[in-house]
């Protein structure tokens, strides 16, 4: 899958260092509901299981790359519900690639993939109320704010709101 020099590809063993860097960066844990780092072994097992069918495991992770094949970050489909034709979208980029359009392009690519190959009718994203860049990226891809989860996540000794964004594809 590619668009404007941005590609989504399957997670590969060579991605272990990038995966460790991002998943074990404690500043991102507030977005992923983590409180401790992953071991290299656990992440290696996760990479090795990427050949499992999304219809079985209900999730799939893709690597966001550019034309130089640099791993820029990751985008996931999660909570995949084939009966209801919906899934969640989660995205994380390395800090140096934020604000350069890679996220928006990856969101468009994952949406096209989900609609074409998974028969998706609705995608959703959970976005922290303070994550303005993520909100703008999803809004620019046709997602709309449809709900507010008050005091939803607890970090930095206080509760934080989270917005629910949704994109519905026509039948």
ABEGO torsion letter per residue (X at the ends): XBBGGBBBBBBBAAAAAAAAAAAABAAAAAAAGBABBBBAAAAAAAAAAAABBAAAAGBBBBBBBBAAGBBAEBBBBBGBBAAAGBBBBBBBBBAAABGAGAAAAAAAAAAAAAAAAAGBABBBBBBBAABAAAAAAAAAAGBBBABBBBGABBBGGBBBBBBBBBBBBBX
